[in-house]
């Protein structure tokens, strides 16, 4: 299982990476490394103004390749599978009103 650490320094970066349309939530990770759909990932995530990071197990469910036509950065979307720290709720508390924004994200 691949381990990836993410640190979000502000709400905007978190908003751009969050994938609320996934049933259990998920995050987009900018990377140029190649991953397979369905690959297991262990994420360690530090939210803005958080003193501790949270761990969540996920699977690759989205791939944006290098050189994507719409100009979005390359990376992978990771859907949350095991979320013992309830990271999805923590993210949605941080984002609050931003969740209804029409501003595009890194995935949709």
N, C-alpha and C positions, 0 to 999 in steps of 0.2 A: 504494500500500500504506500502510495506517495504522500508525503507530508508537505503542506504549503502553509506558510505563515503570512498573514495579512494584517496590516495596521492602517486603520482609517483615521486620518488626522482631522477631518472635518465632515460635516453632514453632507455636503455636496458630493464628495467622493463616494461616500456610502450610498447615497441615492443613485448615483450612476451605476454602481455595481450590483445593487440589490435586485433580485428577481422575484417580485411578489406574485407573479402569475403561476409560479410553481406551487403545487399543493402544500408542500411543507416548507416552502421558501428556498432560497438559494442565492448564491453570489457569483458574479462574473469576476474572473481573475485574469488580469492582463499577463500574457506570456507568449513567447515565440516558440516554446518547446512543444513538441508533438505529443498529443494524448489521444487515446482511443475513446470513443463513446462507450460509456458504461464502466470506465476505469474507476476503481475505488480511490478516494482521496480523503485524507485526514486534514481538516482545516484548523488552524489556530488563528483566531480572529480577535483583534483588539479594536474595540469601538472607540469613537471620539470621546475623550474625557473619561475613559474607563481605566480603573486601576489594575484590573486583571483581564487576561484574555480568556476566551471561551473556546472549547474544542467541539467540533461537530464532524461527524462522518458523513461523506457524501459520495455522489457518483457524477462523472462527467455526463452532462445531458445536452451540451451546446458547444459547438466549436466555431469560432470565427478565425478563418485562416489568415496568414500573412498576405497582404495585398487584397483584402476584401474590397469589392467594388464601391461600397457605400462609404469607404474611408474610415470605418470604425477600427479601433486598434485590435490586433490579434489577441486571442485568449480563449478561455474555456468557461462555460457556465457549469456550476456545480450545484446539483439539487441536494438538499439536506435529507439524509436518511435516518441518522441517529443524532438527536439534538438534546442531550441530557441537560444542558444549561439553558434550554429554551431560548436559543440565540435569535430565532425568528421574532419572538415577542420583544426581546431587547432592541433589535433593529427597528421594529415598527414603533416602539416608544421614542427612540431617538429621532426617527424621521417624521413622525406625527403628521402634520399637515402636508408635508412634501409628497406623501404617498398618492395624493389625488392630483398631482401636478401633471401638466401635459408636456412638460419638458422631456425630450427624448433621453433615453439612457444608453448604455453601451450595448444593450441587447435589443430593445424594442422602442 
